[in-house]
């Protein structure tokens, strides 16, 4: 199929770079880049996995005064 495309400068540079590296024509370079983009589009991203770490001693929130002293240090009053 023959068609006319207007390529953005960065895309045209990528096509030209690939064309020179592989000594191929413009159409073949554009087709390779489009196929690579289409293949990447169908890849599924890695699932999110939450990572947690044991931080040691926890803070007992039942006694607010002790909790504040643990966090802020002893009061100066």
PyMOL CGO cylinders between C-alpha atoms (Angstrom):
from pymol import cmd
from pymol.cgo import CYLINDER

trace = [
    CYLINDER, 0.00, 0.00, 0.00, 1.38, 3.39, -0.94, 0.3, 1, 1, 1, 1, 1, 1,
    CYLINDER, 1.38, 3.39, -0.94, 0.55, 6.40, 1.23, 0.3, 1, 1, 1, 1, 1, 1,
    CYLINDER, 0.55, 6.40, 1.23, 2.01, 9.72, 2.28, 0.3, 1, 1, 1, 1, 1, 1,
    CYLINDER, 2.01, 9.72, 2.28, 3.00, 10.29, 5.90, 0.3, 1, 1, 1, 1, 1, 1,
    CYLINDER, 3.00, 10.29, 5.90, 4.16, 13.36, 7.74, 0.3, 1, 1, 1, 1, 1, 1,
    CYLINDER, 4.16, 13.36, 7.74, 6.58, 12.26, 10.45, 0.3, 1, 1, 1, 1, 1, 1,
    CYLINDER, 6.58, 12.26, 10.45, 7.52, 14.27, 13.50, 0.3, 1, 1, 1, 1, 1, 1,
    CYLINDER, 7.52, 14.27, 13.50, 11.18, 15.25, 13.61, 0.3, 1, 1, 1, 1, 1, 1,
    CYLINDER, 11.18, 15.25, 13.61, 12.07, 12.73, 16.34, 0.3, 1, 1, 1, 1, 1, 1,
    CYLINDER, 12.07, 12.73, 16.34, 10.29, 9.92, 14.48, 0.3, 1, 1, 1, 1, 1, 1,
    CYLINDER, 10.29, 9.92, 14.48, 11.95, 10.82, 11.19, 0.3, 1, 1, 1, 1, 1, 1,
    CYLINDER, 11.95, 10.82, 11.19, 15.33, 10.79, 12.97, 0.3, 1, 1, 1, 1, 1, 1,
    CYLINDER, 15.33, 10.79, 12.97, 14.61, 7.32, 14.41, 0.3, 1, 1, 1, 1, 1, 1,
    CYLINDER, 14.61, 7.32, 14.41, 13.61, 6.03, 10.97, 0.3, 1, 1, 1, 1, 1, 1,
    CYLINDER, 13.61, 6.03, 10.97, 16.75, 7.51, 9.41, 0.3, 1, 1, 1, 1, 1, 1,
    CYLINDER, 16.75, 7.51, 9.41, 18.97, 6.08, 12.15, 0.3, 1, 1, 1, 1, 1, 1,
    CYLINDER, 18.97, 6.08, 12.15, 17.49, 2.58, 11.72, 0.3, 1, 1, 1, 1, 1, 1,
    CYLINDER, 17.49, 2.58, 11.72, 17.69, 2.87, 7.92, 0.3, 1, 1, 1, 1, 1, 1,
    CYLINDER, 17.69, 2.87, 7.92, 21.40, 3.71, 8.08, 0.3, 1, 1, 1, 1, 1, 1,
    CYLINDER, 21.40, 3.71, 8.08, 22.26, 1.12, 10.75, 0.3, 1, 1, 1, 1, 1, 1,
    CYLINDER, 22.26, 1.12, 10.75, 20.67, -1.72, 8.79, 0.3, 1, 1, 1, 1, 1, 1,
    CYLINDER, 20.67, -1.72, 8.79, 21.17, -0.41, 5.25, 0.3, 1, 1, 1, 1, 1, 1,
    CYLINDER, 21.17, -0.41, 5.25, 17.47, -0.74, 4.52, 0.3, 1, 1, 1, 1, 1, 1,
    CYLINDER, 17.47, -0.74, 4.52, 14.94, 1.43, 2.76, 0.3, 1, 1, 1, 1, 1, 1,
    CYLINDER, 14.94, 1.43, 2.76, 12.63, 3.99, 4.31, 0.3, 1, 1, 1, 1, 1, 1,
    CYLINDER, 12.63, 3.99, 4.31, 9.52, 1.80, 4.02, 0.3, 1, 1, 1, 1, 1, 1,
    CYLINDER, 9.52, 1.80, 4.02, 11.21, -1.19, 5.65, 0.3, 1, 1, 1, 1, 1, 1,
    CYLINDER, 11.21, -1.19, 5.65, 12.50, 0.99, 8.51, 0.3, 1, 1, 1, 1, 1, 1,
    CYLINDER, 12.50, 0.99, 8.51, 9.06, 2.51, 9.13, 0.3, 1, 1, 1, 1, 1, 1,
    CYLINDER, 9.06, 2.51, 9.13, 7.44, -0.93, 9.04, 0.3, 1, 1, 1, 1, 1, 1,
    CYLINDER, 7.44, -0.93, 9.04, 9.97, -2.33, 11.56, 0.3, 1, 1, 1, 1, 1, 1,
    CYLINDER, 9.97, -2.33, 11.56, 9.43, 0.55, 13.96, 0.3, 1, 1, 1, 1, 1, 1,
    CYLINDER, 9.43, 0.55, 13.96, 5.64, 0.33, 13.68, 0.3, 1, 1, 1, 1, 1, 1,
    CYLINDER, 5.64, 0.33, 13.68, 5.70, -3.44, 14.25, 0.3, 1, 1, 1, 1, 1, 1,
    CYLINDER, 5.70, -3.44, 14.25, 7.94, -2.99, 17.30, 0.3, 1, 1, 1, 1, 1, 1,
    CYLINDER, 7.94, -2.99, 17.30, 5.54, -0.40, 18.70, 0.3, 1, 1, 1, 1, 1, 1,
    CYLINDER, 5.54, -0.40, 18.70, 2.53, -2.63, 18.09, 0.3, 1, 1, 1, 1, 1, 1,
    CYLINDER, 2.53, -2.63, 18.09, 4.23, -5.61, 19.75, 0.3, 1, 1, 1, 1, 1, 1,
    CYLINDER, 4.23, -5.61, 19.75, 5.16, -3.52, 22.78, 0.3, 1, 1, 1, 1, 1, 1,
    CYLINDER, 5.16, -3.52, 22.78, 1.59, -2.26, 23.05, 0.3, 1, 1, 1, 1, 1, 1,
    CYLINDER, 1.59, -2.26, 23.05, 0.36, -5.83, 23.62, 0.3, 1, 1, 1, 1, 1, 1,
    CYLINDER, 0.36, -5.83, 23.62, 2.86, -6.61, 26.40, 0.3, 1, 1, 1, 1, 1, 1,
    CYLINDER, 2.86, -6.61, 26.40, 1.23, -6.65, 29.80, 0.3, 1, 1, 1, 1, 1, 1,
    CYLINDER, 1.23, -6.65, 29.80, 2.98, -4.66, 32.53, 0.3, 1, 1, 1, 1, 1, 1,
    CYLINDER, 2.98, -4.66, 32.53, 4.34, -6.46, 35.56, 0.3, 1, 1, 1, 1, 1, 1,
    CYLINDER, 4.34, -6.46, 35.56, 1.73, -6.67, 38.31, 0.3, 1, 1, 1, 1, 1, 1,
    CYLINDER, 1.73, -6.67, 38.31, 2.15, -4.29, 41.23, 0.3, 1, 1, 1, 1, 1, 1,
    CYLINDER, 2.15, -4.29, 41.23, 3.59, -5.95, 44.32, 0.3, 1, 1, 1, 1, 1, 1,
    CYLINDER, 3.59, -5.95, 44.32, 3.73, -4.13, 47.63, 0.3, 1, 1, 1, 1, 1, 1,
    CYLINDER, 3.73, -4.13, 47.63, 6.98, -4.61, 49.53, 0.3, 1, 1, 1, 1, 1, 1,
    CYLINDER, 6.98, -4.61, 49.53, 6.99, -4.26, 53.30, 0.3, 1, 1, 1, 1, 1, 1,
    CYLINDER, 6.99, -4.26, 53.30, 9.76, -4.43, 55.87, 0.3, 1, 1, 1, 1, 1, 1,
    CYLINDER, 9.76, -4.43, 55.87, 9.80, -5.19, 59.58, 0.3, 1, 1, 1, 1, 1, 1,
    CYLINDER, 9.80, -5.19, 59.58, 10.80, -1.93, 61.27, 0.3, 1, 1, 1, 1, 1, 1,
    CYLINDER, 10.80, -1.93, 61.27, 11.32, -3.53, 64.65, 0.3, 1, 1, 1, 1, 1, 1,
    CYLINDER, 11.32, -3.53, 64.65, 9.58, -2.19, 67.72, 0.3, 1, 1, 1, 1, 1, 1,
    CYLINDER, 9.58, -2.19, 67.72, 6.11, -0.87, 67.08, 0.3, 1, 1, 1, 1, 1, 1,
    CYLINDER, 6.11, -0.87, 67.08, 4.47, 1.98, 68.93, 0.3, 1, 1, 1, 1, 1, 1,
    CYLINDER, 4.47, 1.98, 68.93, 1.64, 1.20, 71.31, 0.3, 1, 1, 1, 1, 1, 1,
    CYLINDER, 1.64, 1.20, 71.31, -1.06, 3.75, 70.55, 0.3, 1, 1, 1, 1, 1, 1,
    CYLINDER, -1.06, 3.75, 70.55, -3.24, 2.79, 73.54, 0.3, 1, 1, 1, 1, 1, 1,
    CYLINDER, -3.24, 2.79, 73.54, -1.51, 5.31, 75.83, 0.3, 1, 1, 1, 1, 1, 1,
    CYLINDER, -1.51, 5.31, 75.83, -1.21, 8.67, 74.05, 0.3, 1, 1, 1, 1, 1, 1,
    CYLINDER, -1.21, 8.67, 74.05, 1.18, 10.16, 76.63, 0.3, 1, 1, 1, 1, 1, 1,
    CYLINDER, 1.18, 10.16, 76.63, 3.62, 7.25, 76.25, 0.3, 1, 1, 1, 1, 1, 1,
    CYLINDER, 3.62, 7.25, 76.25, 3.27, 7.40, 72.49, 0.3, 1, 1, 1, 1, 1, 1,
    CYLINDER, 3.27, 7.40, 72.49, 4.11, 11.12, 72.40, 0.3, 1, 1, 1, 1, 1, 1,
    CYLINDER, 4.11, 11.12, 72.40, 7.06, 10.59, 74.73, 0.3, 1, 1, 1, 1, 1, 1,
    CYLINDER, 7.06, 10.59, 74.73, 8.33, 7.78, 72.47, 0.3, 1, 1, 1, 1, 1, 1,
    CYLINDER, 8.33, 7.78, 72.47, 8.02, 9.96, 69.39, 0.3, 1, 1, 1, 1, 1, 1,
    CYLINDER, 8.02, 9.96, 69.39, 9.09, 13.34, 70.78, 0.3, 1, 1, 1, 1, 1, 1,
    CYLINDER, 9.09, 13.34, 70.78, 11.26, 12.33, 73.72, 0.3, 1, 1, 1, 1, 1, 1,
    CYLINDER, 11.26, 12.33, 73.72, 10.65, 13.18, 77.38, 0.3, 1, 1, 1, 1, 1, 1,
    CYLINDER, 10.65, 13.18, 77.38, 8.87, 16.47, 78.01, 0.3, 1, 1, 1, 1, 1, 1,
    CYLINDER, 8.87, 16.47, 78.01, 10.99, 19.27, 79.47, 0.3, 1, 1, 1, 1, 1, 1,
    CYLINDER, 10.99, 19.27, 79.47, 8.32, 20.55, 81.89, 0.3, 1, 1, 1, 1, 1, 1,
]
cmd.load_cgo(trace, "trace")
